[in-house]
Amino acid sequence: MLKITIYWVYDSQSNTAYALKPVRWDEWGEERYPGVHVIDVQTRQQKKFLEAPYVGAIALHPNREKLYVAVVGGEIREIRIFSTTTLQLIKTLPCESDGLIWDMKFTRDGGRLFCCVHGRGILVIDTLNDQFEAWEDTSEMPINFGFPTELVSIALSSDEKEIYLALSEGEEKGRVAAIDIAQKKLVRVLELSPKACTSVVVVGDKLFAACLDGVYVIDIPAWRKQQ
């Protein structure tokens, strides 16, 4: 039996779900998200389909007014921003990278959106003006901290002082990295597993890192003292 995985975000205020349902579209049988299904949860009816060549990730702004959609296809690499009221496209941010955006996280106030660009680095969006932030001396995007490896997931610390990245090299060398937001620089890297690290999430003062051989739990205050 074919297993279909649906990735979605839910707006409890409007009772709307934004869902990515994969379809098979190439000769290798790879599953891809061809767009965003906007669903009225109460009636279970689709309100609209936001078509795109391939969607890497979606993120709903904390004020529920904007939906950010990472899109790739052919030469297209961009973030499309939709109004959740009209479901119309209100802005497009082109990304000059061959990497795919696999994960996105907002600050609590929604002022910044951190994007994890697979194998390339991070993008930081100032959501007030919906523009990319330059974190280094150059305007190079994505921002690369010298990782000779793959970046696959991103998380934000509870005090919003750091962001954490899941790192791997293929299916090996699972690590997590900490980026100091105020200093805008890499401050720590922790080796976890001989197997790849595939995702990270923060709960309280703990960082949970899922690797192919299990889940690792890092005490963030203790880890910070090691730098």
NURO-536549 format. One line per field, with one value per residue: residue in one letter; residue number from 1; z, y, x of N, C-alpha, C in turn. Coordinates in Angstrom, 3 decimals. Last residue first. Layout:
N
residu: c(a | ...)
num: c(NUM | ...)
n_z: c(Z | ...)
n_y: c(Y | ...)
n_x: c(X | ...)
ca_z: c(Z | ...)
ca_y: c(Y | ...)
ca_x: c(X | ...)
c_z: c(Z | ...)
c_y: c(Y | ...)
c_x: c(X | ...)
This chain:
227
residu: c(q | q | k | r | w | a | p | i | d | i | v | y | v | g | d | l | c | a | a | f | l | k | d | g | v | v | v | v | s | t | c | a | k | p | s | l | e | l | v | r | v | l | k | k | q | a | i | d | i | a | a | v | r | g | k | e | e | g | e | s | l | a | l | y | i | e | k | e | d | s | s | l | a | i | s | v | l | e | t | p | f | g | f | n | i | p | m | e | s | t | d | e | w | a | e | f | q | d | n | l | t | d | i | v | l | i | g | r | g | h | v | c | c | f | l | r | g | g | d | r | t | f | k | m | d | w | i | l | g | d | s | e | c | p | l | t | k | i | l | q | l | t | t | t | s | f | i | r | i | e | r | i | e | g | g | v | v | a | v | y | l | k | e | r | n | p | h | l | a | i | a | g | v | y | p | a | e | l | f | k | k | q | q | r | t | q | v | d | i | v | h | v | g | p | y | r | e | e | g | w | e | d | w | r | v | p | k | l | a | y | a | t | n | s | q | s | d | y | v | w | y | i | t | i | k | l | m)
num: c(227 | 226 | 225 | 224 | 223 | 222 | 221 | 220 | 219 | 218 | 217 | 216 | 215 | 214 | 213 | 212 | 211 | 210 | 209 | 208 | 207 | 206 | 205 | 204 | 203 | 202 | 201 | 200 | 199 | 198 | 197 | 196 | 195 | 194 | 193 | 192 | 191 | 190 | 189 | 188 | 187 | 186 | 185 | 184 | 183 | 182 | 181 | 180 | 179 | 178 | 177 | 176 | 175 | 174 | 173 | 172 | 171 | 170 | 169 | 168 | 167 | 166 | 165 | 164 | 163 | 162 | 161 | 160 | 159 | 158 | 157 | 156 | 155 | 154 | 153 | 152 | 151 | 150 | 149 | 148 | 147 | 146 | 145 | 144 | 143 | 142 | 141 | 140 | 139 | 138 | 137 | 136 | 135 | 134 | 133 | 132 | 131 | 130 | 129 | 128 | 127 | 126 | 125 | 124 | 123 | 122 | 121 | 120 | 119 | 118 | 117 | 116 | 115 | 114 | 113 | 112 | 111 | 110 | 109 | 108 | 107 | 106 | 105 | 104 | 103 | 102 | 101 | 100 | 99 | 98 | 97 | 96 | 95 | 94 | 93 | 92 | 91 | 90 | 89 | 88 | 87 | 86 | 85 | 84 | 83 | 82 | 81 | 80 | 79 | 78 | 77 | 76 | 75 | 74 | 73 | 72 | 71 | 70 | 69 | 68 | 67 | 66 | 65 | 64 | 63 | 62 | 61 | 60 | 59 | 58 | 57 | 56 | 55 | 54 | 53 | 52 | 51 | 50 | 49 | 48 | 47 | 46 | 45 | 44 | 43 | 42 | 41 | 40 | 39 | 38 | 37 | 36 | 35 | 34 | 33 | 32 | 31 | 30 | 29 | 28 | 27 | 26 | 25 | 24 | 23 | 22 | 21 | 20 | 19 | 18 | 17 | 16 | 15 | 14 | 13 | 12 | 11 | 10 | 9 | 8 | 7 | 6 | 5 | 4 | 3 | 2 | 1)
n_z: c(25.210 | 27.274 | 28.007 | 26.205 | 27.311 | 29.534 | 28.264 | 26.694 | 26.635 | 24.057 | 23.081 | 20.116 | 18.851 | 16.251 | 13.902 | 12.401 | 14.774 | 16.021 | 18.860 | 20.963 | 23.493 | 26.257 | 27.612 | 25.664 | 22.952 | 19.558 | 17.106 | 14.000 | 11.822 | 11.052 | 10.977 | 10.044 | 12.258 | 14.255 | 16.207 | 17.195 | 17.756 | 17.687 | 17.485 | 18.074 | 16.722 | 13.835 | 14.084 | 15.024 | 17.525 | 17.812 | 17.286 | 16.967 | 16.097 | 16.464 | 14.988 | 15.245 | 13.212 | 11.850 | 9.738 | 6.934 | 4.582 | 3.646 | 6.414 | 8.345 | 10.922 | 11.982 | 13.838 | 15.782 | 16.944 | 19.961 | 21.407 | 22.138 | 24.269 | 22.953 | 19.673 | 16.735 | 14.090 | 10.983 | 8.746 | 7.059 | 5.397 | 4.718 | 4.465 | 5.362 | 6.398 | 6.429 | 6.707 | 4.416 | 3.511 | -0.018 | -0.582 | 0.071 | 0.559 | 3.014 | 5.708 | 6.749 | 6.688 | 5.328 | 5.020 | 2.479 | 3.240 | 4.392 | 6.285 | 8.351 | 8.142 | 7.029 | 6.786 | 6.088 | 5.152 | 5.430 | 3.412 | 1.713 | 2.230 | 2.096 | 4.050 | 6.325 | 7.420 | 9.727 | 9.884 | 12.284 | 13.599 | 15.086 | 17.726 | 17.781 | 14.544 | 12.471 | 10.266 | 7.802 | 5.520 | 3.011 | 0.047 | -1.954 | -3.878 | -5.647 | -5.338 | -4.935 | -4.765 | -4.829 | -3.349 | -4.089 | -2.751 | -2.825 | -4.221 | -2.332 | -0.287 | 1.251 | 3.769 | 3.556 | 0.877 | 0.378 | -1.076 | -2.085 | -2.661 | -5.164 | -7.983 | -11.172 | -13.204 | -12.149 | -9.017 | -5.750 | -2.969 | 0.129 | 1.248 | 3.905 | 4.436 | 6.744 | 9.021 | 11.498 | 13.056 | 12.529 | 9.190 | 8.340 | 5.842 | 3.994 | 1.597 | -1.175 | -3.926 | -7.345 | -8.978 | -7.618 | -6.745 | -4.280 | -4.396 | -2.015 | -0.339 | -0.054 | 2.888 | 5.483 | 7.052 | 8.902 | 7.419 | 4.258 | 2.932 | 0.291 | -0.748 | -2.699 | -4.858 | -5.277 | -3.672 | -4.653 | -4.553 | -7.197 | -9.269 | -11.299 | -13.127 | -11.222 | -9.575 | -7.142 | -4.628 | -1.266 | -0.103 | 2.250 | 3.409 | 5.735 | 7.147 | 9.233 | 11.249 | 11.947 | 14.252 | 13.683 | 10.977 | 10.489 | 7.938 | 6.832 | 4.812 | 4.472 | 2.805 | 1.899 | 0.970 | -0.846 | 0.000)
n_y: c(26.782 | 25.495 | 26.712 | 25.706 | 23.220 | 23.952 | 25.099 | 22.756 | 19.468 | 17.454 | 14.242 | 12.363 | 9.472 | 7.295 | 6.944 | 9.168 | 11.666 | 14.533 | 16.350 | 18.760 | 20.766 | 22.373 | 24.264 | 23.923 | 22.257 | 22.456 | 20.185 | 18.958 | 16.200 | 14.452 | 13.465 | 10.269 | 8.519 | 8.873 | 11.792 | 14.371 | 17.194 | 20.527 | 23.744 | 27.258 | 29.707 | 31.661 | 34.888 | 37.183 | 38.123 | 37.581 | 34.787 | 32.267 | 29.011 | 25.736 | 22.529 | 19.007 | 16.042 | 12.919 | 11.258 | 10.162 | 10.196 | 13.242 | 14.568 | 17.055 | 19.009 | 21.270 | 24.227 | 26.783 | 30.117 | 32.085 | 33.603 | 32.885 | 31.355 | 28.912 | 28.827 | 27.333 | 25.224 | 23.423 | 21.045 | 20.529 | 21.051 | 19.189 | 20.668 | 22.457 | 25.627 | 28.356 | 29.627 | 31.618 | 32.842 | 32.321 | 35.540 | 38.226 | 40.782 | 40.849 | 40.686 | 39.300 | 39.326 | 40.983 | 39.826 | 40.256 | 41.618 | 42.498 | 44.370 | 42.620 | 40.406 | 39.813 | 36.599 | 34.888 | 31.711 | 29.658 | 27.058 | 24.713 | 22.315 | 23.833 | 26.489 | 27.475 | 30.680 | 32.616 | 35.664 | 38.137 | 38.938 | 37.320 | 37.049 | 34.634 | 33.967 | 31.055 | 28.867 | 26.289 | 24.028 | 23.774 | 25.223 | 23.915 | 25.524 | 27.290 | 30.746 | 33.469 | 33.876 | 36.493 | 36.877 | 38.424 | 39.241 | 38.444 | 36.376 | 35.813 | 35.234 | 37.157 | 36.422 | 35.731 | 36.624 | 35.076 | 35.058 | 32.826 | 32.698 | 30.784 | 29.787 | 28.385 | 26.856 | 24.177 | 25.183 | 26.015 | 28.009 | 28.452 | 30.697 | 32.132 | 33.968 | 36.385 | 36.657 | 35.583 | 36.444 | 34.519 | 33.186 | 29.918 | 28.393 | 25.541 | 24.144 | 23.521 | 22.796 | 23.192 | 24.897 | 25.614 | 26.929 | 26.740 | 26.241 | 26.863 | 25.502 | 22.319 | 21.401 | 20.919 | 22.690 | 23.185 | 23.734 | 24.531 | 24.533 | 24.834 | 23.222 | 24.258 | 22.118 | 19.707 | 18.047 | 14.728 | 11.664 | 9.822 | 7.999 | 8.434 | 9.964 | 12.056 | 12.418 | 11.754 | 14.195 | 15.223 | 18.042 | 20.408 | 22.789 | 24.729 | 25.100 | 27.194 | 28.627 | 31.074 | 30.302 | 28.234 | 27.207 | 24.872 | 23.256 | 20.009 | 17.242 | 13.892 | 11.007 | 7.865 | 4.785 | 2.212 | -1.188)
n_x: c(30.812 | 29.532 | 27.231 | 25.379 | 24.817 | 23.306 | 21.024 | 20.100 | 20.638 | 19.432 | 18.749 | 18.187 | 16.733 | 18.166 | 19.508 | 19.046 | 17.944 | 16.510 | 16.966 | 15.724 | 16.793 | 15.252 | 13.841 | 10.977 | 11.879 | 12.726 | 13.932 | 15.247 | 16.139 | 18.204 | 21.492 | 22.863 | 25.155 | 26.905 | 25.944 | 26.728 | 28.681 | 27.825 | 29.105 | 28.573 | 28.334 | 28.121 | 26.478 | 25.116 | 24.822 | 22.060 | 21.959 | 24.246 | 23.546 | 24.672 | 24.108 | 24.464 | 24.954 | 25.702 | 27.074 | 24.972 | 23.627 | 24.869 | 25.738 | 23.975 | 22.394 | 19.995 | 20.471 | 18.994 | 19.457 | 19.101 | 17.371 | 14.810 | 14.272 | 13.963 | 15.514 | 14.262 | 15.455 | 15.538 | 17.078 | 19.238 | 22.180 | 25.111 | 28.437 | 30.443 | 29.532 | 29.932 | 27.575 | 25.851 | 22.816 | 21.966 | 23.401 | 25.549 | 26.297 | 28.955 | 29.197 | 25.993 | 23.265 | 20.624 | 17.272 | 14.811 | 11.579 | 9.070 | 8.847 | 8.309 | 9.931 | 12.942 | 14.217 | 17.092 | 18.298 | 21.238 | 22.671 | 22.923 | 21.577 | 18.483 | 17.940 | 15.657 | 14.773 | 13.021 | 11.499 | 10.576 | 8.281 | 6.625 | 6.951 | 8.427 | 9.894 | 9.239 | 10.942 | 11.073 | 12.698 | 13.765 | 14.391 | 17.027 | 19.654 | 20.563 | 19.660 | 18.420 | 15.002 | 12.547 | 9.585 | 6.549 | 3.304 | 0.677 | -1.741 | -4.747 | -6.419 | -7.564 | -6.477 | -3.896 | -1.857 | 1.331 | 4.425 | 6.896 | 10.224 | 12.034 | 13.369 | 13.159 | 14.053 | 12.214 | 11.150 | 9.965 | 8.963 | 7.556 | 5.251 | 3.556 | 0.676 | -0.641 | -2.142 | -1.563 | 0.437 | 2.452 | 2.214 | 2.889 | 4.801 | 6.014 | 8.343 | 8.514 | 6.543 | 6.692 | 5.096 | 1.811 | -1.409 | -3.452 | -6.804 | -9.433 | -11.125 | -12.443 | -14.252 | -14.923 | -16.231 | -14.114 | -11.830 | -11.263 | -7.987 | -5.926 | -3.072 | -0.426 | 1.601 | 2.892 | 5.397 | 6.401 | 8.105 | 9.545 | 9.680 | 11.370 | 10.025 | 7.693 | 5.480 | 3.071 | 2.324 | 1.494 | -0.083 | -0.116 | -2.536 | -3.817 | -7.031 | -8.963 | -10.224 | -9.396 | -7.979 | -6.261 | -4.732 | -2.155 | -0.270 | 0.993 | 1.603 | 0.834 | 1.898 | 0.833 | 2.004 | 0.558 | 0.846)
ca_z: c(24.165 | 26.694 | 28.871 | 26.033 | 26.043 | 29.730 | 29.155 | 26.054 | 27.609 | 24.490 | 23.841 | 21.097 | 19.202 | 17.484 | 14.906 | 11.855 | 13.851 | 15.505 | 17.529 | 20.537 | 22.049 | 25.664 | 27.516 | 26.874 | 23.943 | 20.914 | 17.692 | 15.348 | 12.255 | 10.079 | 11.789 | 9.728 | 11.299 | 12.959 | 15.762 | 17.889 | 17.054 | 18.544 | 16.716 | 18.545 | 18.021 | 14.357 | 13.759 | 13.627 | 16.936 | 18.021 | 16.452 | 17.850 | 15.547 | 17.114 | 15.080 | 15.358 | 14.101 | 12.410 | 10.467 | 7.963 | 5.697 | 3.150 | 5.131 | 7.983 | 9.880 | 11.883 | 12.533 | 15.723 | 16.071 | 19.051 | 21.279 | 20.821 | 24.552 | 23.639 | 21.125 | 17.441 | 15.287 | 11.776 | 9.649 | 6.726 | 6.423 | 4.409 | 4.792 | 4.200 | 6.595 | 6.162 | 7.829 | 4.636 | 4.410 | 1.422 | -0.086 | -0.443 | 0.472 | 1.649 | 5.044 | 6.635 | 7.978 | 5.071 | 5.811 | 3.075 | 2.541 | 3.535 | 4.919 | 8.329 | 7.654 | 7.838 | 6.201 | 7.162 | 4.727 | 5.889 | 4.501 | 1.328 | 1.697 | 2.120 | 2.641 | 6.179 | 6.428 | 9.432 | 9.446 | 11.446 | 12.955 | 13.640 | 17.292 | 18.361 | 15.926 | 12.844 | 11.625 | 8.115 | 6.827 | 3.590 | 1.420 | -1.650 | -2.782 | -6.221 | -4.794 | -5.852 | -4.025 | -5.546 | -3.021 | -4.401 | -2.999 | -2.555 | -4.083 | -3.499 | -0.908 | -0.149 | 3.651 | 3.980 | 1.880 | 0.070 | 0.113 | -2.448 | -1.594 | -4.603 | -6.567 | -10.144 | -12.722 | -13.251 | -10.234 | -6.655 | -4.261 | -0.559 | 0.522 | 3.167 | 4.294 | 5.563 | 7.865 | 10.642 | 13.063 | 13.804 | 10.081 | 8.581 | 7.202 | 4.170 | 2.962 | -0.210 | -2.665 | -6.238 | -9.536 | -7.719 | -7.577 | -4.667 | -4.564 | -3.159 | -0.690 | -0.483 | 1.474 | 4.817 | 5.970 | 9.364 | 8.270 | 5.344 | 3.315 | 1.361 | -0.652 | -1.360 | -4.486 | -6.428 | -3.353 | -4.628 | -4.201 | -6.087 | -8.270 | -10.143 | -13.469 | -12.064 | -10.814 | -7.862 | -5.774 | -2.319 | -0.359 | 1.127 | 3.353 | 4.517 | 7.057 | 7.897 | 11.030 | 10.779 | 14.277 | 14.545 | 11.554 | 10.823 | 9.062 | 6.852 | 5.671 | 4.250 | 3.952 | 1.533 | 2.121 | -0.910 | 0.000)
ca_y: c(27.571 | 24.832 | 26.923 | 27.086 | 23.287 | 23.276 | 25.899 | 23.975 | 20.498 | 18.327 | 15.368 | 12.878 | 10.873 | 7.615 | 5.888 | 7.899 | 11.091 | 13.192 | 16.147 | 17.376 | 20.622 | 21.167 | 24.457 | 24.510 | 22.218 | 22.937 | 20.920 | 19.495 | 17.285 | 14.797 | 14.178 | 11.616 | 8.566 | 8.505 | 10.419 | 13.522 | 15.924 | 19.346 | 22.579 | 25.898 | 29.687 | 30.305 | 34.005 | 36.746 | 38.211 | 38.937 | 35.725 | 33.367 | 30.325 | 26.856 | 23.765 | 20.189 | 17.100 | 13.771 | 12.407 | 10.011 | 9.511 | 12.089 | 14.359 | 15.677 | 18.835 | 19.852 | 23.587 | 25.502 | 29.180 | 31.225 | 34.101 | 33.480 | 32.765 | 29.500 | 28.622 | 28.583 | 25.460 | 24.593 | 21.444 | 19.931 | 21.611 | 19.466 | 19.607 | 21.590 | 24.218 | 27.487 | 29.714 | 30.351 | 33.099 | 32.259 | 34.778 | 36.870 | 40.531 | 40.856 | 41.865 | 39.303 | 39.070 | 40.641 | 40.510 | 39.450 | 41.686 | 41.322 | 44.869 | 43.909 | 40.275 | 40.851 | 37.565 | 35.569 | 33.003 | 30.142 | 28.024 | 26.013 | 22.251 | 22.552 | 26.161 | 26.530 | 29.636 | 31.940 | 34.288 | 37.483 | 39.946 | 37.276 | 38.245 | 34.687 | 34.425 | 32.450 | 29.129 | 27.712 | 24.292 | 22.598 | 25.579 | 23.988 | 24.707 | 26.046 | 29.540 | 33.093 | 33.364 | 35.554 | 37.123 | 37.320 | 39.553 | 39.857 | 36.605 | 36.338 | 34.117 | 37.085 | 36.944 | 34.673 | 37.120 | 35.195 | 35.502 | 33.535 | 32.603 | 31.987 | 29.636 | 29.176 | 27.897 | 24.663 | 24.505 | 25.702 | 27.394 | 28.282 | 29.438 | 32.127 | 32.620 | 36.051 | 37.461 | 34.853 | 37.267 | 34.487 | 34.272 | 30.880 | 28.940 | 26.655 | 24.341 | 22.916 | 23.542 | 22.318 | 23.739 | 25.916 | 26.077 | 27.662 | 25.533 | 27.251 | 26.878 | 23.087 | 21.743 | 19.964 | 22.088 | 22.919 | 22.541 | 24.933 | 23.745 | 25.650 | 23.073 | 24.319 | 23.346 | 20.579 | 18.852 | 16.171 | 12.412 | 10.745 | 7.821 | 7.726 | 8.557 | 11.798 | 13.182 | 11.219 | 13.391 | 14.835 | 16.621 | 19.955 | 21.431 | 24.878 | 24.328 | 26.903 | 27.216 | 31.017 | 31.440 | 27.942 | 28.487 | 25.093 | 24.185 | 21.109 | 18.237 | 15.248 | 11.883 | 9.277 | 5.657 | 3.455 | 0.000)
ca_x: c(31.451 | 30.694 | 28.379 | 25.865 | 25.547 | 24.594 | 21.884 | 20.610 | 20.307 | 20.526 | 18.212 | 19.138 | 16.523 | 17.452 | 19.655 | 18.582 | 18.919 | 16.216 | 17.512 | 15.556 | 16.812 | 15.819 | 15.291 | 11.544 | 10.805 | 12.994 | 12.811 | 15.448 | 15.261 | 17.161 | 20.498 | 22.404 | 24.053 | 27.481 | 25.740 | 25.760 | 28.580 | 27.855 | 28.682 | 28.846 | 29.005 | 28.144 | 27.589 | 24.987 | 26.149 | 22.566 | 21.214 | 23.861 | 23.852 | 23.985 | 24.874 | 23.622 | 25.411 | 24.668 | 27.631 | 25.993 | 22.975 | 24.131 | 26.413 | 24.322 | 23.403 | 20.334 | 20.389 | 19.686 | 18.774 | 19.840 | 18.738 | 15.023 | 14.545 | 12.811 | 15.525 | 14.552 | 14.639 | 15.891 | 15.998 | 17.943 | 21.311 | 23.715 | 27.498 | 30.661 | 29.205 | 31.067 | 28.501 | 26.542 | 23.930 | 21.730 | 22.260 | 25.389 | 24.855 | 28.437 | 29.744 | 27.437 | 23.900 | 22.020 | 18.282 | 15.870 | 12.851 | 9.205 | 9.008 | 7.626 | 8.555 | 12.305 | 13.290 | 16.373 | 17.769 | 19.944 | 22.748 | 23.453 | 22.924 | 19.174 | 18.136 | 16.753 | 14.564 | 14.286 | 11.272 | 11.575 | 9.118 | 6.496 | 6.226 | 7.074 | 9.993 | 9.028 | 10.479 | 10.962 | 12.100 | 13.121 | 14.032 | 15.603 | 19.155 | 20.071 | 20.280 | 19.494 | 16.158 | 13.408 | 10.989 | 7.443 | 4.710 | 0.933 | -0.307 | -4.057 | -5.698 | -8.002 | -7.841 | -4.811 | -2.804 | -0.094 | 3.695 | 5.671 | 9.234 | 11.429 | 13.680 | 12.474 | 14.966 | 13.033 | 10.703 | 11.072 | 8.643 | 8.835 | 5.355 | 4.815 | 1.205 | 0.163 | -2.517 | -2.514 | -0.780 | 1.722 | 2.633 | 1.821 | 4.787 | 5.083 | 7.850 | 9.428 | 6.602 | 7.073 | 5.803 | 3.238 | -0.569 | -2.385 | -5.547 | -8.612 | -11.460 | -11.283 | -14.215 | -14.040 | -17.021 | -15.478 | -11.855 | -12.154 | -9.159 | -6.506 | -4.525 | -1.006 | 0.911 | 2.672 | 4.213 | 6.606 | 6.905 | 9.734 | 8.633 | 11.926 | 10.240 | 8.846 | 5.540 | 4.235 | 1.917 | 2.431 | -0.302 | 0.694 | -2.000 | -3.020 | -5.792 | -8.461 | -10.550 | -10.284 | -8.898 | -7.410 | -5.121 | -3.562 | -0.328 | 0.042 | 2.225 | 0.351 | 2.099 | 0.792 | 1.804 | 1.297 | 0.000)
c_z: c(24.724 | 25.638 | 28.280 | 26.859 | 25.828 | 28.462 | 29.372 | 27.000 | 27.118 | 25.473 | 24.400 | 21.764 | 20.320 | 17.707 | 16.228 | 12.835 | 13.386 | 14.503 | 17.100 | 19.083 | 21.699 | 24.135 | 26.966 | 26.695 | 25.256 | 21.753 | 19.119 | 15.791 | 13.675 | 10.512 | 10.829 | 10.756 | 11.147 | 11.856 | 14.485 | 17.508 | 17.864 | 17.689 | 17.607 | 17.515 | 18.522 | 15.668 | 14.385 | 13.216 | 15.463 | 17.364 | 16.592 | 16.995 | 16.532 | 16.503 | 15.727 | 15.544 | 14.215 | 13.423 | 10.939 | 8.667 | 6.864 | 4.292 | 4.539 | 6.698 | 9.593 | 10.684 | 12.645 | 14.376 | 15.973 | 18.105 | 20.247 | 20.681 | 23.285 | 23.975 | 21.774 | 18.934 | 15.966 | 12.958 | 10.514 | 7.608 | 6.109 | 5.624 | 4.436 | 4.259 | 5.329 | 6.389 | 7.666 | 5.731 | 4.755 | 2.228 | -0.752 | 0.231 | -0.047 | 1.689 | 3.604 | 5.912 | 7.927 | 6.424 | 5.373 | 3.873 | 3.240 | 2.600 | 3.897 | 6.917 | 7.706 | 7.342 | 7.272 | 6.527 | 5.904 | 5.192 | 4.973 | 2.492 | 1.389 | 1.458 | 2.559 | 4.711 | 6.303 | 8.511 | 9.044 | 11.083 | 12.031 | 12.893 | 15.784 | 17.893 | 16.456 | 14.271 | 11.873 | 9.523 | 7.074 | 4.884 | 1.996 | -0.198 | -2.540 | -5.143 | -5.510 | -5.261 | -5.041 | -4.688 | -3.760 | -4.084 | -3.305 | -2.769 | -3.881 | -3.194 | -2.218 | -0.873 | 2.239 | 3.917 | 2.268 | 1.216 | -0.287 | -1.178 | -1.999 | -3.426 | -5.897 | -8.750 | -11.596 | -12.723 | -11.424 | -7.876 | -5.062 | -1.816 | -0.220 | 2.560 | 3.404 | 5.620 | 6.590 | 9.365 | 12.149 | 13.855 | 11.378 | 9.574 | 7.304 | 5.623 | 2.964 | 1.219 | -1.705 | -4.989 | -8.462 | -8.304 | -7.604 | -5.425 | -5.073 | -3.207 | -1.927 | -0.944 | 1.147 | 3.310 | 5.234 | 8.295 | 8.694 | 6.217 | 4.430 | 1.709 | 0.543 | -1.446 | -3.100 | -6.102 | -4.499 | -4.300 | -4.075 | -5.837 | -7.065 | -9.045 | -12.325 | -12.228 | -11.657 | -9.234 | -6.433 | -3.439 | -1.509 | 0.989 | 2.080 | 4.388 | 5.706 | 7.989 | 9.619 | 10.468 | 13.127 | 14.565 | 12.353 | 11.475 | 9.249 | 8.046 | 5.655 | 5.289 | 3.609 | 2.800 | 1.673 | 0.298 | 0.000)
c_y: c(28.512 | 25.679 | 26.343 | 27.353 | 24.682 | 23.350 | 25.265 | 24.824 | 21.808 | 19.348 | 16.172 | 14.121 | 11.268 | 9.110 | 6.214 | 6.745 | 9.730 | 12.787 | 14.699 | 17.262 | 19.140 | 21.234 | 23.222 | 24.786 | 22.723 | 22.831 | 21.294 | 20.227 | 17.715 | 15.925 | 14.754 | 12.163 | 10.001 | 8.511 | 10.134 | 12.053 | 14.967 | 18.096 | 21.365 | 24.868 | 28.281 | 30.290 | 32.629 | 35.863 | 37.843 | 39.132 | 37.142 | 34.457 | 31.384 | 28.167 | 24.847 | 21.401 | 18.173 | 14.757 | 13.383 | 11.340 | 9.318 | 11.460 | 13.082 | 15.690 | 17.359 | 19.675 | 22.118 | 24.848 | 27.926 | 30.489 | 33.315 | 34.144 | 33.553 | 30.966 | 29.363 | 28.330 | 26.726 | 24.732 | 22.592 | 20.396 | 21.163 | 20.021 | 20.029 | 20.398 | 23.421 | 26.020 | 28.765 | 30.532 | 31.759 | 32.559 | 33.397 | 36.150 | 39.128 | 40.590 | 41.974 | 40.565 | 39.136 | 40.510 | 40.047 | 40.335 | 40.775 | 41.464 | 43.738 | 44.480 | 41.572 | 40.927 | 38.517 | 36.653 | 33.584 | 31.449 | 28.430 | 26.988 | 23.582 | 22.627 | 24.930 | 26.104 | 28.786 | 30.757 | 33.707 | 36.076 | 39.377 | 38.250 | 38.298 | 35.895 | 34.566 | 32.716 | 30.636 | 27.881 | 25.792 | 22.900 | 24.435 | 24.421 | 24.920 | 25.103 | 28.324 | 31.918 | 32.925 | 35.151 | 36.098 | 37.735 | 38.276 | 40.236 | 38.091 | 36.525 | 34.525 | 35.859 | 36.764 | 35.128 | 35.984 | 35.854 | 35.780 | 33.840 | 33.467 | 31.661 | 30.899 | 28.794 | 28.721 | 25.633 | 25.041 | 24.988 | 27.155 | 27.453 | 29.407 | 30.738 | 32.690 | 34.606 | 37.075 | 35.603 | 36.723 | 35.364 | 34.231 | 31.919 | 30.005 | 27.117 | 25.506 | 22.991 | 22.804 | 23.172 | 22.715 | 24.701 | 26.567 | 26.853 | 26.527 | 26.354 | 27.334 | 24.464 | 22.537 | 20.179 | 20.983 | 22.212 | 22.183 | 23.703 | 24.423 | 25.049 | 23.892 | 24.202 | 23.228 | 21.885 | 19.845 | 16.868 | 13.896 | 11.518 | 8.723 | 7.505 | 7.748 | 10.296 | 12.930 | 11.887 | 12.867 | 14.041 | 16.183 | 18.451 | 21.191 | 23.597 | 24.588 | 26.109 | 26.775 | 29.597 | 31.394 | 29.089 | 28.267 | 26.450 | 24.576 | 22.027 | 19.465 | 16.169 | 13.283 | 10.116 | 7.107 | 4.316 | 1.245)
c_x: c(32.527 | 31.411 | 29.655 | 27.116 | 26.129 | 25.445 | 23.259 | 21.461 | 20.927 | 19.983 | 19.382 | 18.543 | 17.489 | 17.330 | 18.971 | 18.725 | 18.408 | 17.281 | 17.254 | 16.032 | 16.743 | 15.725 | 15.996 | 13.025 | 11.401 | 11.727 | 13.179 | 14.194 | 15.608 | 16.229 | 19.468 | 21.423 | 23.542 | 26.426 | 26.518 | 25.857 | 27.712 | 27.690 | 28.852 | 28.390 | 29.324 | 28.921 | 27.404 | 26.155 | 26.171 | 23.927 | 21.746 | 23.214 | 23.354 | 24.486 | 24.022 | 24.527 | 24.341 | 25.224 | 26.559 | 26.273 | 23.937 | 23.359 | 25.839 | 25.123 | 23.635 | 21.257 | 20.764 | 19.425 | 19.641 | 18.901 | 19.540 | 16.391 | 14.867 | 13.018 | 14.365 | 14.498 | 15.128 | 14.935 | 16.484 | 16.788 | 19.893 | 22.980 | 26.084 | 29.708 | 29.510 | 30.802 | 29.680 | 27.580 | 24.567 | 23.008 | 22.268 | 24.224 | 24.572 | 26.933 | 29.263 | 27.880 | 25.415 | 22.714 | 19.671 | 16.824 | 13.847 | 10.408 | 9.051 | 7.659 | 7.756 | 10.864 | 12.785 | 15.518 | 17.000 | 19.581 | 21.365 | 23.614 | 23.576 | 20.546 | 19.026 | 16.844 | 15.823 | 14.007 | 12.624 | 11.113 | 10.172 | 7.378 | 6.055 | 6.272 | 8.566 | 9.493 | 10.371 | 10.394 | 12.092 | 12.379 | 13.208 | 15.403 | 17.673 | 19.551 | 19.726 | 20.262 | 17.207 | 14.614 | 11.848 | 8.875 | 5.478 | 2.396 | -0.060 | -2.575 | -5.046 | -7.451 | -8.378 | -6.270 | -3.734 | -0.849 | 2.248 | 4.881 | 8.043 | 10.529 | 13.150 | 12.960 | 14.361 | 14.077 | 11.467 | 10.499 | 9.915 | 8.611 | 6.684 | 5.022 | 2.442 | 0.637 | -1.773 | -2.893 | -1.863 | 0.481 | 1.828 | 2.298 | 3.704 | 5.132 | 6.866 | 8.928 | 7.517 | 7.218 | 6.153 | 3.931 | 0.874 | -1.339 | -4.522 | -7.387 | -10.698 | -11.726 | -12.952 | -13.992 | -16.257 | -16.304 | -13.278 | -12.369 | -9.937 | -7.869 | -5.015 | -2.524 | 0.310 | 1.965 | 3.978 | 5.292 | 7.237 | 8.438 | 8.794 | 10.888 | 10.839 | 9.086 | 6.786 | 4.292 | 3.192 | 1.773 | 0.594 | 0.508 | -1.186 | -2.203 | -5.138 | -7.159 | -10.171 | -10.732 | -9.893 | -8.422 | -6.393 | -3.760 | -1.795 | 0.279 | 1.318 | 0.978 | 1.634 | 0.909 | 1.884 | 0.969 | 0.886)
